[in-house]
Amino acid sequence: QVQLVESGGGLVQPGGSLTLSCAISRNISALYGAWYRQAPGKQRELVAREFNSGTRTYADSVKGRFFISRDNAKSSVDLRMYSLKPEDTAVYYCNVFDGRDYWGKGTLVTVSS
């Protein structure tokens, strides 16, 4: 079975940075890796996605601040976040797709002064 485990979440002040990592238990040929987030009372939203082609897409709210990358050596999908804002506070979920969806259980990011 494939398991995704997110790490790197925590409390950070506005303007700070944080890097999330999604560890994949098995080396799979993913068509894409992605990060979603869900704030309390809000719908889950796609934050960033990187396709197998290398193409990256971002939500308008994070474009220029967040950067997604794949690390094949570590079998991970990482999300580097800069200039964090309070509205970035959410549970962040890793998602990979290789013909079927795999999801992590989420890691909480809290941006507060």
C-alpha positions as CSV (number, residue, x, y, z in Angstrom):
1,Q,0.0,0.0,0.0
2,V,1.1,3.5,-0.7
3,Q,1.2,5.9,2.2
4,L,1.8,9.7,2.2
5,V,3.1,11.4,5.3
6,E,3.2,15.2,5.5
7,S,5.7,16.9,7.8
8,G,7.0,20.4,8.4
9,G,3.9,22.1,9.6
10,G,3.8,24.3,12.7
11,L,3.5,27.9,13.9
12,V,5.1,30.7,12.0
13,Q,4.9,34.4,12.2
14,P,3.5,36.5,9.2
15,G,6.2,37.0,6.7
16,G,8.0,33.9,7.7
17,S,8.7,30.8,5.7
18,L,8.1,27.1,6.0
19,T,8.7,24.0,4.0
20,L,6.4,21.1,3.9
21,S,7.4,17.7,2.8
22,C,5.3,14.8,1.7
23,A,7.1,11.4,2.1
24,I,5.9,8.7,-0.2
25,S,6.3,5.2,1.2
26,R,6.7,3.5,-2.2
27,N,8.5,4.8,-5.2
28,I,5.7,5.3,-7.7
29,S,5.5,6.9,-11.1
30,A,3.1,9.7,-10.3
31,L,1.4,11.6,-13.0
32,Y,1.4,14.5,-10.6
33,G,2.0,15.5,-7.1
34,A,0.0,18.3,-5.4
35,W,-0.7,20.1,-2.2
36,Y,-4.1,21.1,-1.1
37,R,-5.2,23.0,2.0
38,Q,-8.4,23.4,4.0
39,A,-9.0,26.2,6.5
40,P,-11.8,25.8,9.1
41,G,-15.2,26.5,7.6
42,K,-13.6,26.7,4.1
43,Q,-13.6,24.4,1.1
44,R,-10.5,22.4,0.3
45,E,-8.5,24.2,-2.3
46,L,-5.7,23.2,-4.6
47,V,-2.6,25.1,-3.7
48,A,0.0,23.8,-6.1
49,R,0.5,20.9,-8.5
50,E,3.4,19.7,-10.4
51,F,2.8,17.4,-13.4
52,N,5.1,14.7,-14.6
53,S,6.1,16.9,-17.5
54,G,7.5,19.4,-15.0
55,T,4.7,21.9,-15.5
56,R,3.7,23.6,-12.2
57,T,0.4,25.3,-11.4
58,Y,-0.5,27.5,-8.4
59,A,-3.5,29.0,-6.9
60,D,-3.6,32.8,-7.5
61,S,-3.4,33.4,-3.8
62,V,0.0,31.7,-3.4
63,K,1.6,32.3,-6.8
64,G,5.0,33.9,-6.4
65,R,5.2,32.9,-2.7
66,F,4.8,29.1,-2.8
67,F,6.9,26.7,-4.8
68,I,6.2,23.0,-5.4
69,S,8.9,20.5,-6.2
70,R,9.5,16.8,-6.5
71,D,12.5,15.1,-5.0
72,N,12.8,11.7,-6.6
73,A,15.8,10.7,-4.4
74,K,13.8,11.3,-1.3
75,S,10.5,10.1,-2.9
76,S,8.8,13.3,-1.7
77,V,6.8,16.2,-2.9
78,D,7.8,19.4,-1.2
79,L,6.1,22.8,-0.8
80,R,8.3,25.8,0.0
81,M,6.3,28.6,1.4
82,Y,7.5,32.2,1.7
83,S,6.1,35.5,2.9
84,L,3.4,33.6,4.8
85,K,0.2,35.4,5.6
86,P,-2.4,34.7,8.3
87,E,-4.8,33.6,5.6
88,D,-2.4,30.8,4.7
89,T,-3.4,29.1,8.0
90,A,-4.9,25.7,7.2
91,V,-4.4,22.0,7.2
92,Y,-2.2,21.1,4.3
93,Y,-2.7,17.8,2.5
94,C,-0.4,16.0,0.1
95,N,-1.9,14.4,-3.0
96,V,-0.3,12.2,-5.6
97,F,-1.9,10.5,-8.6
98,D,-0.6,7.6,-10.6
99,G,-3.9,6.4,-12.0
100,R,-5.4,6.4,-8.5
101,D,-5.4,9.1,-5.8
102,Y,-3.3,8.9,-2.7
103,W,-3.8,11.4,0.2
104,G,-1.9,12.2,3.3
105,K,-3.6,12.9,6.6
106,G,-2.5,16.5,6.7
107,T,-0.2,18.8,8.6
108,L,-1.3,22.0,10.3
109,V,0.2,25.3,9.3
110,T,-0.6,28.3,11.6
111,V,0.5,31.8,10.6
112,S,0.0,34.1,13.5
113,S,1.8,36.9,15.3
